[in-house]
Structures are given as structure tokens and as C-alpha cells.
Amino acid sequence: MFLRVSCLLLIVVSSAHGSILDNRVDDWDEECKLSPGLRKEIRSYRPVVGKIIQKIVGGDFKGETWRSLSQFVDRFGARMSGSQSLEDSIDYMVEELGKAGLHAYTEEATVTNWKRGRETAVLLSPRRANLPILGLGSSVGTPGITGEVIAVETFDEFEALPEDCVKGKIVVFAPKWESYGKTVAYRSHGATVAAKKGAVAALVRSITPFSLGTLHTGYQDYEEGVKKIPVASVTVEDATRLLRMYRRNETIRIYLEMHDEDKGVAKSRNTIGELTGRQENSSVVVVSGHLDSWDVGVGAMDDGGGAFIAWHAAKFLKKLGLQPRRTIRAILWVGEEQGYWGARAYQANHSHHEEEEFNFFIESDIGTFTPTGMDFSGTKDAECIFREILQLLEPLNATQFASPIDGGPDISVWTDRGFPGASLLNKNDNYFWYHHSNADTMLVEDPDALDKCTAVFAAVSYVIADLSIEMPKIVTSL
């Protein structure tokens, strides 16, 4: 996603607290030098934050987020953009948000409408065997092709091959796992890279550090002006096996058939539930996750957990009778998996007064395991305020801070332009074991961890929404 920047808008914060920052030194606490009045105000929230945490983690609301999420995914399963299951799940969520006492409604968004059909691959030589595959999002189909295989570990290795060695072949990319950010390039661009040299199809190692024969899907981009060829993921085991065979100069032939189809776009909706602030025409603190998922697994982790800790944060604050100064708006995005379609539609619909409308953005989309803190993007002034707020999460051992945001893809539509925002840090070392696969089920979700994540979102959103000052920001307009 590329955002065009046209101008800078400076939003200056002033309040009875006076200057937010004084002189800076190395240590963040000393560096920030929050005014005594503002520091005292933030620390005054310790009792209410303690109450929020206790009620969610060990009190009346214990286990409720997990029970609600399990009922949701058991009922609707996977929620692919353009699917009836997604639309049915949105109707259900509007009803649930309303039952929770929130102001519930939807806003339209256009999403992609790619449909997976029957997918088959067979290794024909040097021996015959079925080859499990999972088409990558937006892949074109093929009624059936047979091709000799070229297998490479890196793009550099592929680029060194002459074009006449590639033309008419099926290219297998079997990269080593480095990190998601680096290795995902093979999923995103493998088909285009292969097609530029005349390949007829591409197969890509599933983007995961660990496998038990697990297939992982995900979105891939075709470059404009380059022929579209079918592309699918294969297991780590099969990708590395094919690479070994190729490097032994064995002749490998594969039959590939994929009945996937791009049906253009479809209408869908972002789902919203508001805890209305007590201040009339207040700005908004957004808490969010995305409701759509891939068509494998049931989207419990990606991103059912994120969506459900977001709206349960607002729900529990409502139950506790806590009405902050500003509105807390829980948004369940659609179309995230194919490129933030829901978030971009929402931004377009709210662009006219967005600087005044939005105070802060929060999202979770990289797991809801045991929380450790939050990461942040924004100005230095906003960072200093946010770091002080994080200290209120000591009862959860969730005070870690990182910057910039890593787990907030939808809210990046705003945070990339200077709006302050944060996403959940959690013990998600195994996140990509399950990501975009049939293993994304409720077995990944732990009730106690979900409670703690919900408490983080509820506490942080409440304090930010109730502070006497707006969070500082410098925003670049589209």
C-alpha cells in the first residue's frame, strides 16, 4: 500500500498542564520530563486500571472473551472476503455489539472476491506422488499443465539462470526462513519474478519457520504488465525435498491443476461498536482487529482474537459503568488479508475531518498470546505520555515498549501519516506456525492470555480516552 503525501498539518497540544516536555536526557523517564501535573494525572488512574484488570482477569468477566470467540468461530468458521460466512458473521456481530450496550452499526467497504477452487498437484517424476498445494490469494487458475521443474533457494540464484532455461518450466522457490518480513517476499512476488523469464507456474515454500506438513496461504501481488501465472504454496518439507532433488540433477516433472477464480470485488462492511464519551462531539480512540480471515482454518488467531479483545474491551468498560471523556470506538475491519480494503474505505469515508475525529488508534493482528506490553508510533511528545500510561499495566507485567508499530496493519493507514497509535506486544514466538493455515483454530487461543490482552486494551483505551489532553500528533494529509 502506498500513500501519497501532500502537506503537513501540525496539531499542537495545549492544556492547563503547560509544556508536556522539558529538557531531555538519555533515560526515557528523565528524557521526557512530563509536567508534574500530567504525570500526577496519569498515575491517578492506577486504582481504576487495577479495577479493570481485576474484573477481567480474575473477576466477573474472567474467561468471557475466550467463550465468546469460541462460539463465534465454531458457528461461522473461516470468513473469507466475498464469502457469505463473512457477511453472516458481520450481521451476528452487529447484534452482539448492540446486546453489549454499545452503539452498533456498519459502514460499507468494497473487498476483493477471489475464490479458491479445486487444486491438485502431482509429482510425476522421478517418482509419482501427490503433492499437497494451497493456492495463494489472487492466483489465476489453470485447467492443467505439466512442466519440468527448476528449484532455487533465493531470488539471486534464480536471476543467475538464463531465460531459455526457465521458459516453459515450473519454478519452485524454497527459501530459508529468515523472518516473516524477509521471507514473505517469495510469496508476494515469486509468481511475477518467475513469469518475467517465461515460467508457466510457480510453487513457493510455505512462509513458516516450523512445519508438520502444514500448508500456509496468503496474498500475492501480480506486477502490472507481467503475464499472470498460477502460484501455490507447498509444504516446507516438499519445497526442500524438490530443491535437493533438483540439485542432484534429477529431472522433476509436476502436473498442476488449479480452478481458482478472481470474481472482481464484492460489497462488505466494517463493523463498529461505540462506547460513547461523556464529552459531546469528542474525538475518538479506536480499538480494533479484523474480522475477515483466509479460507483455511477458522481465523481464531488471525484475527479473531484481535477483533474480540478489541470489542470486549469496550463491552467490559460499559459493564463497569466507566464512561470516558472521549468515545471509544471498536472497529472490526474487513478485507485486511488482501490489503487493508476495509481500513482504506473507512479512511476515505472519514477523511474530511479525520485530524479532529481521531485521537488514537489501537490494533492487535499478530497474536493474542500472553501480553508483554505495546509498541507505538507517533511523536516524541505522544510517546512520553504513552510510556507513562504503560506503567499502569504493572499488575499484568505488560509494560514493555517498542517502536515503531509492528502489529497494526489496518491502522497503518493512519499511523504511517503521523496519527499516534499502538499495537499489542505478546509472547507470539510461535505465531507463524499457525498463520494462514488449517492450524489456526481455537486450540491456539488460551483463555487466561485472552483475558490479559483484553485488560490491556480496556485499560489503555480508557486512560487515553479519559485524559484531560488530546494525544499530540503531526499528521501528513493524503
Secondary structure as UniProt FT lines:
FT   STRAND          7..11
FT   TURN            16..17
FT   HELIX           28..32
FT   HELIX           36..43
FT   TURN            44..45
FT   HELIX           46..57
FT   TURN            60..63
FT   HELIX           64..76
FT   TURN            81..82
FT   HELIX           84..99
FT   TURN            100..101
FT   STRAND          103..115
FT   STRAND          119..125
FT   STRAND          129..130
FT   STRAND          134..135
FT   STRAND          142..152
FT   HELIX           155..159
FT   HELIX           163..166
FT   TURN            167..168
FT   STRAND          170..173
FT   HELIX           180..195
FT   TURN            196..198
FT   STRAND          201..205
FT   TURN            224..225
FT   STRAND          231..234
FT   HELIX           236..247
FT   TURN            248..249
FT   STRAND          253..258
FT   STRAND          261..275
FT   TURN            280..281
FT   STRAND          284..290
FT   HELIX           300..304
FT   HELIX           305..319
FT   TURN            320..321
FT   STRAND          327..333
FT   TURN            337..339
FT   HELIX           341..349
FT   TURN            352..353
FT   HELIX           354..357
FT   STRAND          358..363
FT   STRAND          371..377
FT   HELIX           380..390
FT   HELIX           391..396
FT   STRAND          400..402
FT   TURN            409..411
FT   HELIX           412..415
FT   TURN            416..418
FT   STRAND          421..426
FT   TURN            429..430
FT   HELIX           431..434
FT   TURN            435..436
FT   TURN            438..439
FT   HELIX           442..444
FT   HELIX           447..466
FT   STRAND          473..477
//
